[in-house]
């Protein structure tokens, strides 16, 4: 069966993985410091850079490898809440979203899908984590499903024990407030084999691989 994977989830030294208030002007709220060391050019492979291939860039590039679909929370798609307004919003990414696969947006207000010429499509579903993962696996064609965040969505899937691979990037910044990923996950580490590597950039990458289920 395909795996459910989380990649490039940036977490501050005090445990926050996103800002509190997402707006059109601030798509990641007040948590911009988390991403200061992120090189987004490599998400589809290190061939997209001409300078050094570093450990950070190599691990960032796992984001797109072997992925056939994505699941994301509503705030990753846009800042709106409640029923969808008729504002023409098609996501943060313009006409070329980087996903290149079907994406399932978790929302209590379903709407018609959006499709883009580069193969990205957004499907707005009111579903539990298990139901959303089933739909994404059906669309992924045997490839893995990426759990794209934000942290509240990742937390839901961890609590439901549906995550197979978790790539955490620990960032040496203190935010003081925001959205946490680790709440209500006591003993989570017992389910995973965990490896860590720190790099010259100051980042620490943690790779959590789910142990075989009994």
Buried (B, 14 or more C-beta within 10 A) or exposed (E): EBBBBBBBBBBBEEBBBBBEEBEEEEBBBBBEBBEEBBBEBBBBBBEEBEEEEBBBBBBBBBBBBEBBBBBBBBBBBBBBEEEBEEEEBBBBEEEEBEBBBBBBBBBEEEEEBBEBEEEBBBBBBEBEBEEBBEBBBEBBEEBBBBBBBBBBBBBBBBBEEBBBBBBBBBBEBEBEEBBBBBEEEEEBEEBBEEEEEEBEBEBBBBBBBBEEEE
